[in-house]
Amino acid sequence: MDVCTFESSPSPSRGPPTTPCSPWRSRPKYGVAIVSTQEPFINTSDDNPFEVEFFALIAGLAHQESKNKSKFIRDAFAELKAKGSHSSGPVPYGFRAEPVQVDDVTIRMLSPGPMSDAEIGPDSTPADNVMYMIEEAENGAKENAIASALTDAKVKTPLGSLDEDAARARREAALKRRKNGPSDEADYEWSATVVRRILRDPRLAGFAIGPVNPKTKRREILRDENGQPVRPHQGFIEPKRWYDLQAILDGR
């Protein structure tokens, strides 16, 4: 009994399946038969040309189905992105995500996480800490001073606030991106960079984010086809207050 192990192209969507058209047809030369364990009607052991062509037809249909699925997934992600859905990556620090219906499409809407009456410290929530950073910055505190205050108060960093598995994944991803500079691995050691990144985030005002601006290295606000900001989320502050905050940060 002849046994043949066949492995298809790792990415059918990259091109048409050429394997059934050439190597498979040369199989008699090597004494190889094609037998499907799922479709009993596919059996080329008797060297029937019809079976070979039929096998190639099924491979072509499978390839087309794969392309259709890929297009559907791409279109779905494009629609979610256009509506500002938080569709990938971790939920921003201080936020929570929940599914909501927008124009018959389910998106993940961000909103501030739970808040408490606790003083800033080990018992304060991430949402408490975000509001503390906003208010301190509005009152003139520098990012370094805010980071030092959070560290002194033993407030957990965004990484330290995650569960063990999520923290490990975030740490590994950060290490891959980082070329040099300080590490954010410590659970309680805040940096001015982390504080600044949180304060610069347009999602604080409910805006959806677009790509990173290569000049400013900041996340742009996602805009619709008319150039208007897309604002599907519930922010910590209103847009005007966020823009005023950016002006304060820009003036430093």
TIMIPA-91791 format. One line per 4 residues: their letters; for each residue z, y, x of N, C-alpha, C. Coordinates in steps of 0.1 Angstrom, whole numbers. Each point is the difference from the previous one (the first is absolute). Layout:
<mardos>
a) Z/Y/X/Z/Y/X/Z/Y/X  ...
</mardos>
This chain:
<mardos>
mdvc) 0/-12/9/0/12/-9/0/12/9  -9/9/-3/-1/13/8/10/10/-6  7/8/9/9/10/-4/-5/13/6  -1/10/-8/-4/13/5/10/11/-4
tfes) 6/8/9/8/11/-4/-8/12/1  0/8/-11/-8/12/0/9/12/-3  -2/10/7/7/13/-2/-10/11/-2  2/7/-12/-9/11/-3/3/12/8
spsp) -9/10/-2/2/13/7/13/6/-5  8/6/10/13/6/-4/-1/11/-9  -11/7/-1/-2/11/-9/-14/-1/-7  -1/-7/-12/-12/-2/-6/-7/14/-4
srgp) 8/10/-2/-5/13/-5/-8/7/11  1/-5/13/-7/7/11/-15/-3/0  -4/-10/-6/-14/-4/0/-2/-13/-8  -13/-3/-2/-3/-12/-8/3/-12/8
pttp) 4/-11/-7/3/-13/6/-12/-6/6  -2/1/13/-12/-6/6/2/-15/4  13/-4/0/3/-14/4/-8/-10/-7  -1/1/-14/-7/-11/-7/-14/-1/3
cspw) -6/11/5/-14/1/2/-6/-6/12  8/-1/11/-5/-5/12/8/-12/6  13/2/4/7/-11/6/1/-12/-9  2/3/-13/2/-11/-10/-12/-8/-1
rsrp) -12/7/0/-12/-8/-2/-4/-8/12  6/3/12/-2/-8/12/9/-11/1  9/-2/-10/10/-11/1/-5/-14/1  -12/-4/-6/-4/-14/3/-2/-3/14
kygv) -4/10/8/-2/-2/14/13/-4/7  11/4/-6/13/-3/7/7/-11/-8  -6/-5/-11/6/-11/-8/12/5/-8  -1/13/-5/11/6/-7/-4/1/-15
aivs) 9/-4/-9/-2/1/-14/10/11/-6  -5/7/-10/9/10/-7/4/-6/-13  13/-2/-2/6/-6/-12/11/9/-5  0/5/-12/11/8/-6/10/-8/-6
tqep) 13/3/3/11/-8/-7/3/6/-13  -5/12/-3/3/6/-13/-11/-1/-10  -13/0/5/-12/-2/-9/-7/-13/3  3/-11/-7/-6/-13/3/-15/0/0
fint) -6/10/-7/-15/0/0/-6/5/13  8/5/9/-5/5/13/2/-11/10  -10/-7/4/1/-11/10/-14/-1/6  -1/4/13/-13/-1/7/-1/-12/9
sddn) 9/-10/-2/0/-11/8/-13/-8/-1  -7/1/-11/-12/-7/-2/-12/8/5  2/11/7/-10/9/5/-9/5/-11  6/4/-11/-8/6/-11/-1/15/1
pfev) -12/5/2/-2/14/2/5/9/-11  -1/-6/-12/6/8/-12/14/2/2  8/-9/5/14/1/1/3/12/10  -8/0/11/3/11/10/-3/13/-6
effa) -11/2/-7/-3/13/-7/10/3/-10  5/-10/-7/10/3/-10/13/5/6  4/-6/11/11/4/8/-1/14/4  -12/4/6/-2/13/4/1/10/-12
liag) -5/-4/-11/1/9/-12/14/3/-4  8/-11/0/15/2/-3/6/9/10  -3/-1/13/5/8/11/-4/15/-3  -13/2/-4/-4/13/-3/7/7/-12
lahq) 2/-8/-10/8/5/-12/14/3/4  6/-8/8/14/3/5/0/13/8  -10/1/8/0/13/8/-2/12/-9  -8/-1/-10/-2/11/-10/13/3/-7
eskn) 7/-10/-4/12/1/-7/11/8/8  0/-4/13/9/6/10/-4/15/1  -13/3/1/-4/14/1/4/8/-13  -1/-6/-12/4/6/-12/15/3/-1
kskf) 8/-10/5/14/2/0/4/11/10  -7/1/11/3/10/10/-3/14/-5  -11/1/-7/-4/13/-6/10/4/-11  4/-9/-8/10/2/-11/13/6/6
irda) 5/-7/11/12/4/7/-2/14/6  -11/3/6/-2/13/6/-1/11/-10  -6/-3/-11/-1/10/-11/13/2/-6  8/-10/-2/14/1/-6/9/9/9
fael) -1/-3/13/8/8/9/-5/15/1  -13/2/-1/-5/13/0/5/8/-13  0/-7/-11/5/7/-12/15/3/1  7/-9/5/15/2/2/2/12/9
kakg) -8/0/11/2/11/10/-4/13/-7  -11/0/-8/-4/13/-6/11/5/-9  8/-9/-6/10/5/-9/14/2/7  -1/-2/13/12/3/8/11/-11/0
shss) -4/-12/-4/10/-11/0/5/-3/14  13/-3/0/6/-5/13/-3/-15/0  -12/-3/6/-5/-14/0/2/-8/12  4/7/11/2/-8/12/11/7/9
gpvp) 6/-8/9/10/5/9/13/0/-7  11/3/8/13/0/-5/3/12/-9  9/-1/-9/3/12/-9/7/10/9  -4/13/-1/6/10/8/15/1/-1
ygfr) 6/4/11/15/2/0/5/9/-11  10/-6/-8/6/8/-10/-7/-2/-14  -12/-6/0/-7/-3/-12/2/-14/-5  -4/-2/-13/-2/-13/-5/-14/0/-7
aepv) -6/-12/-2/-13/-1/-6/1/-9/-12  -7/4/-11/-1/-8/-12/-13/2/-6  -5/-11/-7/-13/0/-6/-1/8/-13  -10/9/-1/-2/8/-12/-15/-1/-4
qvdd) -3/3/-12/-14/0/-5/-5/14/0  -12/2/7/-7/12/0/-14/-2/-3  -5/5/-12/-14/-2/-4/-3/-15/1  8/-8/-6/-2/-15/-1/0/-7/13
vtir) 5/7/11/1/-6/13/15/0/4  4/-11/5/14/-1/4/1/4/15  8/11/2/2/5/14/15/-1/3  3/1/13/14/0/4/4/14/2
mlsp) 9/5/-8/4/14/0/13/1/8  1/10/9/12/2/7/9/10/-7  13/-2/1/10/9/-5/12/-1/9  9/10/0/12/0/8/9/-12/-3
gpms) 5/-6/10/9/-11/-2/13/4/-5  10/-9/-2/13/4/-6/7/9/9  7/10/-6/9/9/7/14/-2/-4  9/5/9/14/-1/-2/7/13/3
daei) 13/0/-3/8/12/3/7/-1/14  -4/-10/7/7/-2/13/-4/10/10  9/3/9/-3/9/12/-11/-7/8  -7/8/8/-10/-6/9/7/-9/10
gpds) -4/-13/0/7/-9/9/-5/-14/-3  8/-10/4/-4/-14/-2/-2/-4/-14  7/7/-9/0/-3/-15/-11/8/-7  -6/10/6/-10/8/-7/-13/-8/-1
tpad) -7/2/-11/-13/-7/-2/-11/7/8  -11/-7/2/-12/6/6/-4/13/-7  0/-1/-13/-4/12/-8/10/12/2  13/-3/1/9/10/4/-3/6/13
nvmy) -4/-8/10/-3/5/13/-12/8/0  -10/-3/-8/-13/8/0/4/14/-5  7/0/-11/4/14/-6/8/8/10  9/-7/8/8/7/10/-10/6/10
miee) -10/-8/5/-9/6/10/-8/12/-5  -4/-1/-13/-8/11/-6/9/12/0  12/-1/-5/9/12/-2/4/6/13  3/-9/10/3/5/13/-11/7/7
aeng) -12/-5/-2/-12/7/6/-2/13/-7  2/1/-13/-2/12/-7/10/11/4  12/-5/4/11/9/5/-2/4/14  -11/-5/7/-2/5/13/3/-10/11
aken) 5/-12/-3/4/-10/10/-13/-5/6  0/-2/13/-11/-6/8/0/-15/-2  -11/-7/2/-1/-14/-1/9/-7/9  2/5/12/9/-6/10/15/0/-6
aias) 3/11/-5/14/2/-6/2/-9/-12  -10/-1/-8/1/-9/-12/2/-15/5  -9/-4/10/1/-13/5/14/-3/7  5/9/7/13/-1/6/11/-2/-11
altd) -1/8/-10/10/-1/-11/0/-13/-7  -12/-5/-2/-2/-13/-7/6/-11/9  -3/1/13/5/-10/10/15/0/0  6/12/1/14/1/1/7/-5/-12
akvk) -7/1/-12/6/-4/-13/-2/-15/-2  -6/-7/10/-3/-14/-2/-9/-4/-11  -10/9/-3/-10/-2/-10/-10/-10/5  -3/-10/-7/-10/-10/4/-14/6/0
tplg) -7/-3/11/-14/5/1/-9/-7/-10  -13/4/-2/-9/-7/-9/-1/-15/4  0/-3/13/0/-14/5/13/-7/-3  11/6/2/13/-6/-2/3/-2/-15
slde) -7/7/-9/2/-2/-14/-7/-12/-6  -9/-6/8/-8/-11/-5/7/-13/2  -4/-10/-8/6/-13/2/-6/-6/13  6/-11/5/-3/-5/13/-15/-3/2
daar) -6/-7/-9/-14/-4/1/-9/13/0  2/9/-9/-8/12/-1/2/9/13  12/0/5/2/8/12/-7/-6/12  0/-13/1/-7/-7/11/-15/3/-1
arre) -5/-1/-12/-15/3/-1/-3/14/3  8/9/-5/-2/15/3/1/2/15  10/-6/7/2/2/14/-12/-5/8  -5/-12/-4/-11/-6/8/-13/9/-2
aalk) -2/5/-12/-11/9/-3/1/12/8  12/6/1/2/12/8/-2/-2/14  4/-11/6/-2/-3/14/-14/-1/3  -8/-5/-9/-15/-2/3/-6/14/0
rrkn) 4/9/-8/-6/13/-1/5/9/12  12/-1/4/6/9/9/-5/-2/15  -5/10/6/-5/-1/14/11/4/9  8/10/-3/11/4/8/9/8/-9
gpsd) 11/4/6/9/9/-8/13/-8/-5  9/7/-6/12/-7/-4/-2/-10/-11  9/-10/-1/0/-10/-10/8/4/-12  -4/-5/-12/8/2/-12/8/-12/-4
eady) 3/-9/10/6/-13/-4/15/2/-4  7/10/5/14/1/-3/2/3/-15  11/-7/-6/2/2/-14/5/13/-4  8/7/9/6/13/-3/-5/11/8
ewsa) -9/-2/9/-4/11/9/-12/7/-5  2/11/-7/-11/8/-6/-7/8/11  -13/3/-2/-7/8/9/-6/12/-8  -3/11/8/-7/11/-7/-13/-4/-5
tvvr) -7/-9/7/-13/-5/-5/0/-6/-13  10/-9/-3/2/-7/-12/3/10/-11  9/10/3/4/10/-10/-13/8/-4  -7/4/10/-12/8/-2/-10/-7/-9
rilr) -2/-13/3/-10/-8/-7/4/-1/-15  13/-1/-3/4/-1/-13/-2/14/-7  4/11/6/-2/13/-6/-14/4/-2  -9/-5/8/-14/3/-1/-8/-8/-10
dprl) 6/-10/-5/-6/-9/-9/-4/6/-14  -12/1/-3/-4/6/-13/6/-7/-12  3/-12/2/6/-8/-12/13/5/-4  7/8/8/12/7/-4/-2/9/-12
agfa) -12/5/-2/-4/8/-11/-8/-8/-11  -1/-13/2/-7/-8/-10/-15/-1/3  -5/6/11/-14/-2/3/-3/-14/6  -12/-4/-3/-5/-12/7/-6/4/13
igpv) 1/-10/10/-4/4/13/-14/-6/3  -7/7/8/-13/-5/5/0/-3/14  -11/1/7/0/-4/15/8/10/8  2/-4/13/7/8/9/-10/10/6
npkt) 3/13/0/-8/10/6/0/-1/15  -12/-3/6/0/-2/15/5/12/8  -1/12/-6/4/12/8/15/2/-1  5/-1/-12/15/3/-2/8/-13/1
krre) -6/-11/0/7/-13/0/9/-2/-12  -3/7/-11/8/-1/-12/-8/-6/-11  7/-6/-9/-6/-6/-12/-5/11/-9  -13/0/-4/-6/9/-9/4/-3/-14
ilrd) 0/10/-9/2/-3/-14/-13/-5/-6  0/-11/-7/-11/-6/-7/-5/10/-10  -14/2/-1/-6/9/-10/-10/-7/-8  -2/4/-12/-10/-6/-9/-14/6/3
engq) -10/-4/-8/-13/4/2/-2/15/-1  9/7/-7/-1/14/-2/9/8/11  5/-8/9/8/6/11/15/3/-4  4/-4/-12/13/2/-4/10/-11/5
pvrp) 12/4/4/10/-10/5/3/-11/-11  0/-12/5/4/-11/-9/15/-2/0  7/1/-11/14/0/-1/5/-10/-10  0/-13/4/4/-10/-10/15/-4/1
hqgf) 7/5/11/14/-5/2/10/11/-5  12/-5/-1/11/9/-3/7/3/13  0/13/4/5/3/13/15/5/0  5/2/12/13/6/0/1/14/-3
iepk) -11/7/3/-1/15/-3/-13/3/-6  -1/12/-5/-13/5/-6/-9/4/11  -13/0/-3/-10/4/11/3/13/7  3/11/-8/2/13/6/12/-1/11
rwyd) 10/-7/-4/11/-1/9/-4/-8/13  -8/-10/-2/-5/-8/11/-9/9/10  -9/8/-6/-8/9/8/9/10/7  10/5/-6/9/9/6/7/-6/12
lqai) 4/-13/-2/6/-8/11/-9/-1/11  -13/-3/-2/-10/-1/11/-1/13/7  0/11/-7/-1/13/7/12/2/9  12/-5/-4/12/1/8/-2/-8/13
ldgr) -5/-12/-2/-2/-9/11/-11/5/10  -10/7/-6/-11/5/8/4/12/8  10/7/-5/5/12/7/9/-3/12  2/-12/3/10/-3/11/-8/-2/13
</mardos>
